[in-house]
């Protein structure tokens, strides 16, 4: 048997990068279950928006404007849940305030019982977050501005393996509030030059309107810009946070923002394409104060030192605070394609060892810039490291995430035995000065002189093997050499940077994601100079001892012969 637990689950704006702030206002509910679940049972999370605003009822007739609230269940298991589950909706709290219809998800059936209750049932829950049903909400005829009520949702589930006589766990409850009327903050799209040059600056006169039925009591302006962009102005009423990809500014602007009025910033912001810009995104949104989640404005933020950021009214309007009627138009995005380059430099390694020895090959690439490279909107890897194993060697360990392919680079169904070639995807973003560090364990099966493997940094797929941003394709290739003629002389390919390797300063280091600590046989160690380290096998050690013994015996016999000649 399985239990539900309540949670407020934020809905995401289609195509947007920021969660709709109004859904985050309420915290989790705590409802005790009468019969605790077994420790092995998954705990499903029941959620949805904390609050939903409704357009006032149109007295003049016409199709009513509906708002949507998605009721979700999160399955924490890695596998789908096979078993009957039921969600029961108590609609008495919104009687005379909202008309409710259902838009069930795949495999779910919903049935209403008059206007006071409804039941949705299903028998499968996929892993992760699933929207069980959407609530289609419209203001009821005769409802007044500001009228508010709650919809209570209870859930229970019975595992498919339970006996018919098993008692389901006590249902837990989630509550969402519905309110008639509210502000409707709309962000105006700015006419940027979307193909700037490095160093180019553009004005960003942020402008928004309140098209709702109520005033907004203060607003929060949220600005998010990726690593290649910058806004040099730092205001004292803005909290700034920066990670490896984004800088986020949340600016609290006080005042009553009237319904029907339009506002702009007292002074336009400056958006700059920096010297590391390439493919970047600027997201700018507006929400009413008090609807932004606490987590969004709390930890690790810094205040600006400039004057207070203010908004001034552009057009006058018509007049209690409420939830945004159309949260989907609170935000705009601008994508920039800056004419810039990034030099991805491959590096390899070398070592010597007898047959049977195991070595650790360190290889990968580093980004010499000037641009950072990221695939923010489409996602996926920006590049891949293609490693062909040296002849006479076998891979004993490969980084997590690397896949073995055939010598020609084709798909290889056998994933258990060592492959002759490996492809390792880079992350979605590679910072200037960052890169990808990999570590392979290699066993030398045959001690061939100068056996060389190939290391190539290329596009993420064989069909897109080029790097269009890289002006120096000549350094995209390096070698891994075993038993070179110099016996451990100069590296045959570029070496990684001395300070922290190519991944230094890249935040989420790709090496951590791909498991660069992979080594060969027990006892394998690496040298601090970045070259390959080898460990002798028992056979190699025996051969060495035998050679020393033979040499000692030969010298003894030679000395004895000389003494006999002198005598």
C-alpha positions in Angstrom: 0.0 0.0 0.0 1.1 3.5 -0.7 0.5 6.9 0.9 0.1 10.4 -0.5 1.6 13.5 1.0 0.6 17.0 0.1 2.7 19.6 -1.6 2.3 22.8 -3.5 3.8 22.1 -6.9 4.7 25.1 -9.1 3.4 25.1 -12.6 5.9 26.2 -15.4 5.1 28.7 -18.1 5.2 26.9 -21.4 8.5 27.7 -23.1 9.6 29.8 -20.2 12.6 29.3 -17.8 11.0 30.7 -14.6 8.3 29.1 -12.5 5.1 31.0 -12.1 5.6 32.8 -8.8 1.9 32.8 -7.7 1.9 29.1 -7.4 4.6 29.1 -4.7 2.8 31.2 -2.0 1.6 28.4 0.1 3.8 26.1 2.1 3.4 22.3 2.5 0.4 21.0 4.5 1.0 18.5 7.3 -1.7 15.9 7.8 -1.0 12.8 9.9 -1.9 9.4 8.5 -3.7 7.0 10.9 -1.8 4.0 9.6 1.8 4.5 8.6 3.1 3.0 5.4 5.8 0.3 5.3 9.3 1.7 4.9 9.5 0.2 1.4 6.4 1.9 0.2 6.8 5.0 -2.1 5.3 8.2 -0.7 3.4 9.9 -3.4 3.3 13.7 -3.3 -0.1 15.4 -4.0 0.2 19.0 -5.2 -0.9 21.9 -7.4 -1.1 25.7 -7.3 -1.5 27.3 -3.9 -3.9 29.9 -5.4 -5.6 30.6 -8.7 -7.2 33.8 -9.8 -10.4 33.9 -11.9 -11.5 36.5 -14.4 -14.7 38.2 -13.1 -17.9 36.9 -14.6 -18.8 38.6 -17.8 -22.3 40.0 -17.2 -22.7 40.9 -20.9 -22.6 37.3 -21.9 -20.1 35.7 -24.2 -17.7 32.8 -23.5 -16.3 33.0 -20.0 -12.5 33.2 -19.6 -11.3 30.2 -17.7 -8.2 29.7 -15.6 -6.4 26.3 -15.3 -5.0 24.7 -12.2 -3.1 21.4 -12.7 -3.4 18.8 -9.9 -0.3 16.7 -9.8 1.1 13.6 -8.2 4.8 12.9 -7.8 6.0 9.3 -7.9 9.5 9.2 -6.3 10.3 5.8 -7.5 12.5 5.1 -10.6 9.8 2.8 -12.0 6.1 3.4 -12.8 3.5 2.6 -10.2 1.0 -0.1 -11.1 -2.0 0.1 -8.8 -5.3 1.8 -8.3 -5.3 5.4 -7.1 -8.2 7.8 -6.4 -8.4 11.6 -6.0 -11.5 12.9 -4.4 -12.4 16.6 -4.9 -14.5 18.5 -2.3 -16.0 21.5 -4.2 -18.3 22.8 -1.5 -15.9 25.6 -0.6 -16.2 27.2 -4.0 -20.0 26.9 -4.4 -21.3 30.2 -5.9 -17.8 31.4 -6.5 -16.4 29.1 -9.2 -17.7 26.7 -11.8 -15.3 23.7 -12.1 -14.7 21.3 -15.0 -12.1 18.6 -15.4 -9.5 17.9 -18.0 -8.1 14.5 -17.0 -4.7 13.2 -18.1 -4.0 10.0 -20.0 -5.5 6.9 -18.4 -7.4 8.9 -15.8 -11.2 9.1 -15.6 -13.1 11.9 -13.7 -16.8 12.0 -12.8 -18.6 14.8 -11.0 -21.3 14.3 -8.4 -23.5 17.3 -8.8 -21.6 20.6 -8.2 -20.3 19.6 -4.8 -17.8 16.8 -5.4 -15.9 14.8 -8.0 -13.7 11.7 -8.2 -10.8 10.9 -10.5 -9.4 7.4 -10.8 -6.4 5.7 -12.6 -4.2 2.7 -12.3 -0.7 3.9 -13.5 1.6 6.6 -12.3 4.8 7.3 -14.3 8.0 8.1 -12.4 8.4 11.8 -11.4 5.7 14.5 -11.7 2.4 13.7 -13.4 -0.6 16.0 -13.9 -3.5 13.8 -13.0 -6.1 16.3 -14.1 -6.4 20.0 -14.9 -9.1 22.0 -13.2 -10.9 24.4 -15.6 -12.1 27.2 -13.4 -14.4 30.1 -14.3 -16.1 32.6 -12.1 -19.7 31.6 -11.2 -22.6 33.8 -12.2 -23.3 36.3 -9.5 -19.9 35.9 -7.9 -18.4 39.2 -6.6 -15.0 40.7 -7.0 -12.7 39.3 -4.2 -14.9 36.3 -3.4 -12.6 33.4 -2.4 -13.0 29.7 -1.5 -11.0 26.5 -1.4 -11.0 23.2 -3.2 -9.9 20.2 -1.1 -8.3 17.2 -2.7 -7.7 13.9 -1.0 -5.8 11.0 -2.5 -5.3 7.3 -1.7 -3.5 4.5 -3.5 -3.6 0.7 -3.3 -0.6 -1.3 -4.6 -1.5 -3.8 -7.3 0.0 -6.6 -5.2 -2.3 -5.9 -2.2 -4.9 -8.4 -1.3 -8.6 -7.5 -1.8 -9.0 -7.3 2.0 -6.0 -4.9 2.5 -7.0 -1.6 4.0 -5.7 1.5 2.0 -3.7 4.0 3.9 -5.6 7.0 5.3 -5.8 9.7 2.6 -3.9 12.9 2.9 -5.3 16.3 1.8 -4.2 19.1 -0.4 -6.0 22.5 -0.6 -5.9 25.1 -3.3 -7.5 28.6 -3.0 -9.6 30.2 -5.7 -10.2 34.0 -5.9 -12.4 36.1 -8.2 -10.5 39.0 -9.7 -6.9 40.1 -9.3 -4.2 42.1 -11.1 -2.8 40.9 -14.5 0.7 42.1 -14.9 1.9 42.0 -18.5 5.5 42.4 -19.5 6.1 44.3 -22.8 8.6 42.7 -25.3 11.6 44.8 -26.0 13.0 45.3 -29.5 16.6 44.1 -29.0 19.3 43.6 -31.6 19.5 39.9 -31.3 22.9 39.6 -33.2 25.2 41.9 -31.2 29.0 42.0 -31.3 31.1 41.5 -28.2 31.1 44.7 -26.1 27.9 46.0 -27.6 25.5 47.7 -25.2 21.8 48.1 -25.6 19.2 50.0 -23.6 16.5 47.9 -21.9 13.6 50.2 -20.9 11.6 47.6 -19.0 7.8 48.3 -19.4 4.8 46.5 -18.0 1.1 47.0 -17.6 -1.6 45.9 -15.2 -4.5 44.7 -17.3 -6.4 43.0 -14.4 -9.4 44.0 -12.3 -7.4 45.0 -9.2 -4.3 47.0 -8.2 -1.0 45.3 -7.6 0.4 46.1 -4.2 4.1 46.4 -5.0 5.9 44.3 -7.7 9.0 42.2 -8.0 11.0 42.6 -11.2 13.1 39.5 -12.0 16.0 39.7 -14.5 17.9 36.6 -15.5 20.8 36.7 -17.9 23.3 34.0 -19.0 27.0 34.2 -18.6 27.8 36.1 -21.8 25.5 39.0 -20.8 25.8 41.7 -18.1 23.8 44.5 -16.6 26.3 46.8 -15.0 23.8 48.8 -12.9 23.4 47.2 -9.4 20.5 48.7 -7.4 20.1 48.7 -3.6 16.6 47.3 -3.8 17.7 44.4 -5.9 19.1 41.0 -4.6 21.7 39.5 -7.0 22.7 35.8 -7.2 25.2 34.3 -9.6 26.0 30.7 -10.5 28.0 29.1 -13.3 25.4 29.9 -15.9 23.1 32.6 -14.7 23.0 35.9 -12.9 19.6 36.6 -11.3 18.4 40.0 -10.0 15.1 40.3 -8.0 14.1 43.9 -7.5 11.4 44.8 -5.1 9.6 48.0 -6.3 7.1 49.5 -3.8 3.9 51.3 -4.7 0.3 50.7 -5.9 0.3 49.6 -9.5 -3.2 50.5 -10.7 -5.4 48.3 -12.9 -5.4 49.6 -16.4 -2.1 51.5 -16.1 1.3 51.1 -17.8 4.6 51.6 -16.1 8.3 51.8 -17.1 11.6 52.1 -15.2 12.6 55.6 -14.3 15.9 55.0 -16.0 16.5 52.2 -18.6 18.8 49.4 -17.8 21.9 48.6 -20.0 22.3 45.1 -21.4 25.8 44.4 -22.5 27.2 41.5 -24.7 30.5 40.7 -23.0 33.7 39.4 -24.6 32.6 35.9 -23.8 29.1 36.1 -25.3 28.0 33.6 -27.9 24.5 32.1 -27.5 22.8 33.8 -24.6 19.4 34.4 -23.1 17.8 37.4 -21.2 14.6 36.7 -19.2 12.7 39.5 -17.7 9.5 39.1 -15.7 7.1 40.9 -13.3 5.0 39.5 -10.4 3.1 41.1 -7.6 5.1 41.4 -4.3 4.3 38.7 -1.9 3.8 36.0 -4.6 7.5 35.2 -5.2 8.7 32.2 -3.3 11.0 32.8 -0.3 13.6 30.5 -1.7 13.8 32.6 -4.9 14.8 35.7 -2.9 16.8 34.3 -0.1 20.2 32.5 0.2 23.5 33.6 -1.3 22.2 36.9 -2.6 23.9 40.3 -2.5 22.4 43.8 -2.6 23.5 46.4 -5.1 25.1 49.7 -4.0 23.4 52.1 -6.4 20.2 54.1 -5.9 16.8 52.5 -5.7 15.3 51.1 -8.9 11.9 52.8 -9.5 9.0 52.5 -11.9 7.0 55.4 -13.2 3.5 55.5 -14.6 3.3 55.9 -18.4 -0.5 55.8 -18.9 -3.3 56.4 -16.3 -5.8 53.8 -15.3 -9.2 53.0 -13.9 -8.4 50.5 -8.8 -6.8 44.9 -2.9 -4.4 42.7 -4.0 -4.9 39.3 -5.6 -3.4 36.5 -7.7 -2.4 37.3 -11.3 -5.2 36.5 -13.7 -2.9 35.5 -16.6 0.6 34.5 -15.2 1.7 33.4 -18.7 2.2 36.9 -19.9 4.3 38.1 -16.9 7.6 37.3 -18.6 9.4 37.8 -21.8 12.6 36.3 -23.2 15.3 37.6 -25.6 17.7 35.2 -27.3 21.1 36.6 -28.5 23.5 35.2 -31.1 26.8 37.0 -30.7 29.4 36.8 -33.4 32.2 35.2 -31.3 34.5 32.2 -31.1 35.7 29.6 -28.6 38.9 27.5 -29.0 38.3 23.9 -27.8 41.8 22.4 -27.4 42.1 18.6 -27.1 44.8 17.0 -24.9 46.1 13.5 -24.5 48.7 11.5 -22.5 51.6 9.0 -22.7 53.2 6.2 -20.7 55.4 3.2 -21.0 54.8 -0.2 -19.5 55.4 -3.9 -20.0 52.8 -6.4 -21.2 50.2 -6.8 -18.4 50.8 -3.4 -16.8 47.8 -1.1 -16.2 47.9 2.6 -16.8 45.6 5.5 -16.3 45.1 7.8 -19.3 43.9 11.3 -18.7 42.5 13.1 -21.7 39.8 15.6 -22.7 39.7 19.3 -23.8 39.8 22.8 -22.4 38.1 25.9 -23.7 40.6 28.7 -24.4 37.8 31.1 -25.1 37.1 33.9 -25.4 33.5 32.8 -25.5 31.6 30.5 -23.2 29.5 27.9 -25.1 26.1 26.8 -23.9 23.0 25.2 -25.3 20.5 26.8 -22.9 17.3 26.6 -24.9 17.7 23.3 -26.8 19.7 21.6 -24.1 22.0 18.7 -24.8 25.8 18.5 -25.0 27.8 21.2 -26.7 30.5 18.8 -27.8 31.9 15.3 -27.4 35.3 13.7 -26.7 35.9 10.9 -29.2 38.7 8.5 -27.9 40.1 5.7 -30.0 42.0 3.2 -27.8 45.7 2.5 -28.7 46.4 -0.8 -30.4 47.4 -3.5 -28.0 45.5 -2.0 -25.1 42.2 -2.8 -23.4 40.0 -0.4 -21.5 39.5 -1.6 -17.9 37.5 1.3 -16.7 35.7 4.2 -18.5 34.2 7.4 -17.1 30.5 7.3 -16.3 28.5 8.6 -19.2 31.0 7.5 -21.9 29.6 4.9 -24.3 31.5 2.3 -26.2 31.1 2.3 -30.0 32.6 0.3 -32.8 35.9 1.2 -34.4 33.9 3.1 -37.1 31.9 5.0 -34.4 28.7 3.0 -34.9 26.3 1.8 -32.2 27.6 -1.2 -30.2 25.0 -3.4 -28.7 27.5 -5.2 -26.4 28.0 -2.9 -23.4 29.8 -5.3 -21.1 33.0 -6.0 -22.9 35.6 -3.3 -23.6 35.2 -1.3 -26.8 37.8 -0.1 -29.3 36.4 3.4 -29.2 34.5 5.6 -26.7 32.4 8.8 -27.1 32.0 11.0 -24.0 29.4 13.9 -24.1 30.4 17.3 -22.7 27.9 19.2 -20.5 25.2 21.6 -21.7 27.5 24.5 -21.0 31.3 24.9 -21.1 32.7 28.1 -19.5 35.6 30.0 -20.9 38.5 28.5 -19.0 36.5 25.3 -18.4 36.4 22.0 -20.2 36.0 18.3 -19.8 38.5 16.0 -17.9 38.3 12.3 -18.4 40.2 9.3 -17.0 40.5 5.8 -18.6 42.1 2.7 -17.2 44.1 0.9 -19.9 45.7 -2.6 -19.7 48.7 -3.1 -22.0 48.1 -6.5 -23.6 51.0 -6.1 -26.1 54.0 -3.8 -25.5 54.0 -2.3 -29.0 56.4 0.6 -29.6 54.6 3.9 -30.1 51.1 2.5 -30.0 48.9 5.6 -30.4 45.2 6.3 -29.7 43.3 9.3 -31.0 41.6 12.0 -28.9 39.2 14.3 -30.7 36.9 17.0 -29.4 34.0 17.4 -31.9 30.4 18.1 -32.2 28.0 16.1 -30.1 26.9 13.7 -32.9 28.6 12.0 -35.8 26.3 13.9 -38.1 27.3 17.2 -36.5 31.0 16.5 -36.0 32.2 20.1 -36.5 32.5 22.9 -34.0 31.1 25.9 -35.8 32.4 28.3 -33.1 36.0 27.0 -33.1 38.4 28.9 -35.4 41.3 26.5 -34.8 40.2 23.0 -35.8 43.9 21.9 -36.0 44.1 21.6 -32.2 40.9 19.6 -31.8 42.9 16.4 -32.0 45.5 14.9 -29.6 47.1 11.4 -28.9 47.4 8.9 -26.2 50.8 7.1 -26.7 51.9 3.9 -25.1 55.6 2.9 -25.1 56.8 5.8 -27.2 60.4 5.5 -28.5 61.6 8.2 -26.2 60.5 6.1 -23.2 58.6 8.8 -21.5 59.8 11.9 -23.4 57.8 15.0 -24.4 54.1 14.7 -24.6 52.9 14.1 -28.1 49.8 16.3 -27.6 48.8 19.4 -25.7 48.7 19.0 -21.9 45.9 20.2 -19.7 46.4 23.4 -17.7 48.5 23.1 -14.6 46.0 24.7 -12.3 43.2 22.3 -11.6 43.0 21.0 -15.1 40.7 22.0 -17.9 37.7 21.9 -15.7 39.0 24.5 -13.3 36.5 27.2 -12.6 33.7 25.5 -14.5 31.5 25.0 -11.5 29.8 21.6 -12.0 32.9 20.0 -13.2 32.2 17.6 -16.1 34.8 15.2 -14.6 32.6 14.8 -11.5 29.6 14.1 -13.7 31.4 11.6 -15.9 33.5 9.9 -13.1 37.0 10.8 -14.1 38.4 8.8 -11.1 38.2 5.6 -13.1 41.4 3.5 -12.7 42.6 0.1 -13.8 43.9 -2.7 -11.6 44.2 -2.2 -7.9 47.3 -0.3 -7.0 47.2 2.0 -10.1 48.4 5.5 -9.3 48.9 8.6 -11.4 51.8 11.0 -11.6 51.2 14.6 -10.7 52.6 15.9 -14.0 49.5 14.7 -15.9 51.3 11.8 -17.7 50.2 8.3 -17.6 51.1 6.2 -14.5 51.8 2.5 -14.8 51.9 -0.4 -12.3 53.9 -3.6 -13.1 52.1 -6.9 -13.2 53.5 -9.9 -11.3 54.9 -11.2 -14.6 56.8 -8.0 -15.2 58.2 -8.0 -11.6 59.4 -11.7 -12.1 61.0 -10.8 -15.4 62.9 -7.9 -13.7 64.2 -10.1 -10.9 65.3 -12.8 -13.3 67.1 -10.2 -15.4 69.0 -8.9 -12.4 70.0 -12.4 -11.3 71.2 -13.3 -14.8 73.3 -10.1 -14.9 74.9 -10.9 -11.5 75.7 -14.4 -12.5 77.3 -13.2 -15.8 79.5 -10.7 -13.9 80.7 -13.4 -11.5 81.7 -15.8 -14.3 83.5 -13.0 -16.2 85.6 -12.1 -13.1 86.5 -15.7 -12.5 87.7 -16.1 -16.1 90.0 -13.1 -15.8 91.6 -14.4 -12.6 92.3 -17.8 -14.4 94.0 -16.0 -17.3 96.2 -13.9 -15.0 97.2 -17.1 -13.1 
